[in-house]
Amino acid sequence: MSVLGIEFTEAEAEQIRQTAAAEKRPPQELVQEMRESMLAEIRRRRFLAAARRVTTLSAELNERLAQ
Protein backbone atom coordinates (compact mmCIF):
# COMPACT_ATOMS: atom_id res chain seq x y z
CA MET A 1 0.00 0.00 0.00
CA SER A 2 1.33 3.41 -0.94
CA VAL A 3 -0.25 6.58 0.40
CA LEU A 4 1.27 10.06 0.08
CA GLY A 5 4.50 8.53 -1.18
CA ILE A 6 4.86 6.31 1.89
CA GLU A 7 5.07 2.55 1.39
CA PHE A 8 3.38 0.29 3.94
CA THR A 9 3.51 -3.46 4.34
CA GLU A 10 0.20 -5.25 4.08
CA ALA A 11 0.16 -5.72 7.89
CA GLU A 12 0.77 -1.98 8.43
CA ALA A 13 -1.86 -1.09 5.84
CA GLU A 14 -4.39 -3.33 7.56
CA GLN A 15 -3.62 -1.73 10.92
CA ILE A 16 -4.10 1.71 9.38
CA ARG A 17 -7.42 0.64 7.85
CA GLN A 18 -8.63 -0.78 11.18
CA THR A 19 -7.59 2.32 13.10
CA ALA A 20 -9.19 4.60 10.52
CA ALA A 21 -12.41 2.58 10.61
CA ALA A 22 -12.47 2.68 14.42
CA GLU A 23 -12.01 6.46 14.32
CA LYS A 24 -14.54 6.77 11.46
CA ARG A 25 -12.20 8.65 9.14
CA PRO A 26 -10.47 7.94 5.84
CA PRO A 27 -7.17 6.03 5.98
CA GLN A 28 -5.54 8.79 3.88
CA GLU A 29 -6.40 11.33 6.59
CA LEU A 30 -4.76 9.14 9.23
CA VAL A 31 -1.65 8.69 7.06
CA GLN A 32 -1.51 12.45 6.40
CA GLU A 33 -1.58 13.06 10.15
CA MET A 34 1.22 10.52 10.65
CA ARG A 35 3.25 12.16 7.87
CA GLU A 36 2.83 15.63 9.37
CA SER A 37 3.86 14.30 12.76
CA MET A 38 7.00 12.71 11.31
CA LEU A 39 7.91 15.91 9.44
CA ALA A 40 7.43 17.97 12.61
CA GLU A 41 9.77 15.60 14.47
CA ILE A 42 12.37 15.88 11.70
CA ARG A 43 12.17 19.68 11.81
CA ARG A 44 12.50 19.61 15.61
CA ARG A 45 15.59 17.40 15.43
CA ARG A 46 17.19 19.58 12.75
CA PHE A 47 16.51 22.68 14.83
CA LEU A 48 18.07 21.09 17.92
CA ALA A 49 21.13 20.02 15.92
CA ALA A 50 21.54 23.54 14.56
CA ALA A 51 21.11 25.02 18.04
CA ARG A 52 23.81 22.69 19.40
CA ARG A 53 26.12 23.73 16.56
CA VAL A 54 25.52 27.44 17.22
CA THR A 55 26.13 26.91 20.93
CA THR A 56 29.41 25.13 20.22
CA LEU A 57 30.58 27.80 17.77
CA SER A 58 29.59 30.56 20.18
CA ALA A 59 31.50 28.94 23.02
CA GLU A 60 34.57 28.54 20.81
CA LEU A 61 34.35 32.16 19.70
CA ASN A 62 33.94 33.39 23.28
CA GLU A 63 36.96 31.35 24.32
CA ARG A 64 39.09 32.86 21.53
CA LEU A 65 37.92 36.38 22.36
CA ALA A 66 38.76 35.89 26.03
CA GLN A 67 42.41 35.16 25.21
Secondary structure, 3 states (H helix, E strand, C coil): CEECCEECCHHHHHHHHHHHHHCCCCHHHHHHHHHHHHHHHHHHHHHHHHHHHHHHHHHHHHHHHHC
